[in-house]
């Protein structure tokens, strides 16, 4: 499938360095409203440059548009691409409001076009291996999950110096104004719903712990930089999710069942190890728990689980740990070959609704019912 990219900022390099792992995708070119950024990105990656958005959308060879603009531009660009008859894969979130997201979903259906949104880490080998363990019944009845998406005290790090491979600066102002929940929640919500199904209720406590970050980058009102949420799934499973750009780096995901629990150390890493630790009162289980307690004096939080085997993802040169392009490839395969629908507008809409619930200051502390499913 022939694709074109709109937006050559920070995240574009993540997609362009993972695309070589998907030979079924061909990049025809890119466009960015910043001419210098467009030139730097297309020169670094050796791809074509479109002189305008209209030129890109008017190219009859382009079948699918990859929308990598900032979150507040997602609706405008995705809508324009759909109206131009292009399939669309968008960076997350699908939109900034449910009304906008639902309008895009309806437009895609009306036009018979494919639509999906990042993140795509629910497709990763570790998540799929964890799902296999659950479906086989080896974890027993699933009870709960623990998820973390903490990225360190970002406002006080040296982010003004951060540059992507092609030289794009980290969009601090946009990140702080939109908020880390809208930017990062999907990396855990996507895997959680892949493993546990649709979320039925969300209770969250979002807040701003570092208000001075706005002045650091000349930003306007900023979104929350911390949220802790309780997600209740169809079937009674409950998950606790912490999100922040305050707490030390932690991207752990753990699912707990009556016979054991599976732990993924980093949902952002396609090569992350997944371990299984059995529960129970047997001699072996008791010995493992005692050894963990003793070793915990030197290695806090250590777990002596069995590492689960899985296919090893081949990481492309200079690529990040997550296969950002896999979502595009999956959408293309669904459109062209009728592949199983592992990405799509229903999933993107549901992840967006859960994300907005985790972000909502107006609904803080209230039990919110989710209207969408997939």
C-alpha positions in Angstrom: 0.0 0.0 0.0 1.3 3.5 -0.9 1.3 5.9 2.0 2.1 9.5 2.7 2.9 11.2 6.0 1.5 14.5 7.3 3.7 15.9 10.1 7.5 15.6 10.3 7.9 16.4 14.0 9.4 14.4 16.9 7.4 11.1 16.4 7.8 10.9 12.6 11.3 9.4 13.0 9.8 6.6 15.1 7.5 5.6 12.2 10.0 6.1 9.5 12.7 4.0 11.2 10.3 1.1 11.8 8.7 1.2 8.3 11.5 -0.9 6.7 10.3 -3.8 8.7 7.1 -3.8 6.7 7.9 -4.2 3.0 4.2 -4.1 2.1 4.2 -0.3 2.8 5.7 2.2 0.4 6.2 5.8 1.4 5.6 8.2 -1.5 6.4 11.3 0.5 5.6 13.6 3.4 4.4 17.1 4.1 4.9 19.5 7.1 3.8 23.1 7.4 7.3 23.9 8.7 9.4 24.0 5.5 12.7 23.5 7.4 11.4 20.6 9.3 10.0 19.0 6.2 13.3 19.4 4.4 15.3 17.9 7.3 13.0 14.9 7.7 12.7 14.0 4.1 16.4 14.5 3.4 17.4 12.3 6.4 15.1 9.5 5.4 15.5 9.8 1.7 11.8 10.3 0.9 9.9 12.7 -1.3 8.4 16.0 -0.1 5.0 17.4 -1.1 4.8 21.2 -1.5 1.4 21.4 0.2 -1.2 19.4 2.0 -3.5 19.8 -1.0 -0.8 18.3 -3.2 -0.5 15.3 -0.9 -4.2 14.7 -0.6 -4.6 15.3 -4.4 -2.0 12.7 -5.3 -4.0 9.8 -6.8 -1.3 7.3 -6.0 -1.6 7.9 -2.2 -3.9 5.3 -0.7 -3.4 5.9 3.0 -2.5 9.0 4.9 -0.5 8.7 8.2 -1.5 11.7 10.4 1.5 12.5 12.7 0.5 16.1 13.4 0.0 17.4 17.0 -3.1 16.1 18.8 -5.1 19.3 18.3 -4.7 19.0 14.5 -5.8 15.3 14.3 -9.4 16.0 13.6 -8.8 18.6 10.9 -6.2 16.6 9.0 -7.9 13.2 9.3 -11.2 14.7 8.2 -9.6 16.3 5.2 -7.9 13.0 4.2 -11.1 11.0 4.5 -13.0 13.6 2.4 -10.2 13.2 -0.2 -10.9 9.5 -0.3 -7.8 8.3 1.6 -7.6 5.7 4.3 -6.1 7.1 7.5 -3.9 6.0 10.3 -3.6 8.7 13.0 -1.3 9.2 15.9 -3.1 9.1 19.2 -5.5 10.3 20.3 -8.0 9.9 17.5 -9.4 13.3 18.4 -9.5 15.7 21.4 -13.3 15.2 21.9 -15.7 12.3 21.6 -17.9 14.4 19.2 -14.9 14.8 16.8 -13.9 11.2 17.1 -17.5 10.0 16.4 -17.8 12.3 13.4 -14.6 10.8 11.9 -15.8 7.3 12.5 -19.1 8.0 10.8 -17.3 9.7 7.8 -15.0 6.7 7.4 -18.0 4.3 7.4 -20.0 6.5 5.0 -17.1 6.6 2.5 -16.0 2.9 3.0 -12.5 3.9 4.2 -10.2 2.4 6.7 -9.5 4.4 9.9 -7.4 3.5 12.9 -5.3 5.2 15.5 -2.1 4.6 17.5 -0.9 3.3 19.7 -0.4 -0.2 18.3 1.7 -1.8 21.0 -1.3 -4.2 21.8 0.0 -6.0 18.6 3.5 -6.6 20.1 4.8 -10.1 20.7 4.9 -9.7 24.6 1.2 -8.6 24.8 0.1 -11.4 22.4 2.2 -13.9 24.4 0.5 -12.7 27.7 -2.9 -13.0 26.0 -2.0 -16.6 24.9 -1.2 -17.5 28.5 -4.5 -16.1 29.7 -6.6 -17.8 27.0 -4.9 -21.2 27.8 -6.2 -20.9 31.4 -2.8 -21.2 32.9 -3.3 -18.0 35.0 -6.7 -19.2 36.3 -9.5 -16.8 36.6 -8.3 -13.3 35.9 -8.9 -10.9 38.8 -7.0 -7.6 38.3 -4.3 -5.8 36.5 -1.7 -3.2 37.4 -0.4 -0.7 34.9 2.2 2.1 35.1 3.0 4.8 32.6 5.5 7.1 34.3 8.1 9.0 32.3 10.2 10.7 35.0 10.0 14.3 36.1 10.0 15.6 32.5 9.5 19.3 33.2 12.8 19.4 35.1 14.8 17.3 32.6 16.9 18.7 29.8 14.0 18.6 27.3 15.0 21.8 25.4 18.0 19.9 24.1 16.1 16.8 23.0 16.2 16.2 19.3 14.9 13.4 17.1 17.1 11.6 14.6 16.3 14.1 11.8 16.7 17.0 14.2 13.1 17.8 15.3 12.8 19.2 18.8 10.7 17.6 21.4 7.3 19.5 21.4 7.4 20.6 25.0 4.8 23.3 24.8 2.3 21.1 23.0 3.0 18.1 25.3 2.4 20.2 28.4 -0.7 21.9 27.2 -2.4 18.7 25.9 -1.3 16.8 29.0 0.5 13.5 29.5 -2.8 11.6 29.9 -4.0 12.4 26.4 -0.4 11.8 25.1 0.5 8.6 27.0 -2.6 6.8 28.4 -3.1 4.8 25.2 0.1 2.9 25.6 -1.5 1.1 28.6 -5.2 1.4 27.7 -4.6 -0.3 24.4 -2.9 -3.4 25.8 -5.3 -3.5 28.7 -8.4 -3.7 26.5 -6.6 -6.2 24.2 -6.1 -8.5 27.2 -9.3 -7.8 29.2 -11.9 -6.5 26.8 -13.9 -3.3 26.8 -13.8 -0.9 29.8 -17.2 -0.3 31.3 -16.5 2.3 34.1 -13.6 4.6 34.8 -12.9 6.4 38.1 -10.0 8.8 37.9 -8.1 11.5 39.9 -6.3 13.7 37.4 -4.3 16.7 38.7 -1.5 19.1 38.0 1.5 18.6 40.3 4.0 20.8 38.5 2.1 24.0 37.4 5.3 25.9 36.9 6.0 23.8 33.7 3.8 26.2 31.8 6.1 29.1 32.4 9.1 27.0 31.5 8.0 26.8 27.8 5.7 29.8 27.5 2.6 27.5 27.4 -1.0 28.4 28.1 -3.2 26.4 30.5 -1.6 22.9 30.8 -3.3 19.5 31.0 -2.9 17.3 34.0 0.6 15.8 34.6 -0.7 13.0 36.9 -3.7 10.7 36.9 -4.5 7.5 38.8 -7.5 5.6 37.5 -9.5 2.5 38.3 -10.8 0.7 35.2 -13.7 -1.7 35.5 -14.0 -4.2 32.6 -16.9 -6.2 31.3 -16.7 -9.4 33.4 -15.7 -7.8 36.6 -11.9 -7.5 36.2 -10.4 -4.3 37.7 -7.2 -2.5 36.7 -5.3 0.2 38.5 -3.5 2.6 36.1 -1.0 5.3 37.0 0.0 8.0 34.5 2.5 10.8 35.0 5.4 12.9 33.9 6.4 13.2 37.5 7.2 9.8 39.0 10.4 7.8 38.1 10.3 5.9 34.8 8.0 2.8 35.0 6.1 1.2 32.1 5.2 -2.1 33.8 2.0 -4.1 33.1 0.9 -7.0 35.3 -2.2 -9.2 35.0 -3.1 -11.3 38.1 -5.1 -14.5 38.1 -6.0 -17.1 40.7 -3.2 -19.5 39.5 -0.5 -16.9 38.9 0.4 -13.5 37.4 2.1 -12.4 34.2 4.4 -9.4 34.2 5.6 -7.3 31.2 8.5 -5.0 32.2 7.9 -2.3 29.6 4.9 -2.0 27.3 6.9 0.4 25.1 9.4 -2.4 24.2 8.5 -5.1 21.7 11.3 -7.2 23.1 10.3 -6.8 26.7 10.5 -10.0 28.8 7.2 -11.5 30.1 7.5 -13.6 33.2 4.9 -15.9 34.8 4.9 -16.3 38.6 2.6 -19.1 40.0 0.6 -18.5 43.2 -0.5 -21.2 45.6 0.5 -22.9 48.9 2.7 -25.6 47.5 6.3 -26.1 48.8 7.8 -24.7 45.6 5.7 -21.5 45.7 6.4 -20.9 49.4 10.1 -21.3 48.8 10.0 -18.8 45.9 8.1 -16.2 48.0 10.6 -16.5 50.8 13.6 -16.1 48.5 12.0 -13.1 46.9 11.6 -11.5 50.3 15.2 -12.1 51.2 16.5 -10.8 47.9 14.2 -7.8 48.2 16.6 -6.3 50.7 19.1 -5.8 47.8 16.8 -5.9 44.8 13.5 -4.2 45.7 10.5 -5.6 43.9 12.4 -8.7 42.5 10.2 -11.5 41.1 11.5 -14.9 40.4 9.0 -15.8 37.6 9.5 -18.1 34.7 10.3 -16.2 31.5 7.8 -17.0 28.7 9.2 -17.7 25.3 8.0 -15.8 22.2 9.1 -14.8 18.7 11.8 -12.2 18.8 10.9 -8.9 17.1 13.6 -7.8 14.6 14.5 -4.3 15.5 15.4 -2.0 12.6 18.6 0.1 12.8 18.1 3.3 14.9 14.5 2.3 15.5 12.8 2.7 18.9 11.8 -0.3 21.0 8.2 -0.2 19.8 7.2 -1.1 16.3 5.3 2.1 15.5 4.6 1.1 11.9 2.9 -2.2 12.8 -0.4 -0.4 13.2 -0.2 1.0 9.7 0.8 -2.4 8.3 -2.1 -4.1 10.1 -4.6 -1.5 8.8 -3.3 -2.0 5.3 -3.5 -5.8 5.5 -7.1 -5.5 6.7 -8.0 -3.3 3.8 -6.1 -5.2 1.1 -6.3 -8.8 2.2 -9.1 -9.0 4.7 -6.8 -9.7 7.6 -8.3 -10.0 11.1 -9.5 -6.6 12.4 -7.0 -6.0 15.1 -7.1 -2.2 14.6 -9.9 0.1 13.5 -12.3 2.9 14.4 -14.2 1.1 17.1 -11.1 0.3 19.1 -9.7 3.8 18.5 -13.0 5.4 19.7 -13.0 3.2 22.8 -9.4 4.0 23.8 -10.2 7.7 23.2 -13.2 7.6 25.5 -11.3 5.9 28.3 -8.4 8.4 27.8 -10.8 11.4 28.1 -12.3 9.9 31.2 -8.8 9.6 32.8 -8.1 13.2 31.8 -11.3 14.9 32.8 -10.9 17.3 35.7 -14.7 17.9 35.8 -15.4 14.2 36.4 -12.5 13.7 38.9 -13.5 11.1 41.6 -16.7 10.2 39.8 -17.5 6.8 38.4 -17.9 7.4 34.7 -19.7 4.9 32.4 -18.2 4.2 29.0 -20.7 4.3 26.1 -18.4 2.7 23.5 -17.2 -0.9 22.9 -15.5 -2.8 20.2 
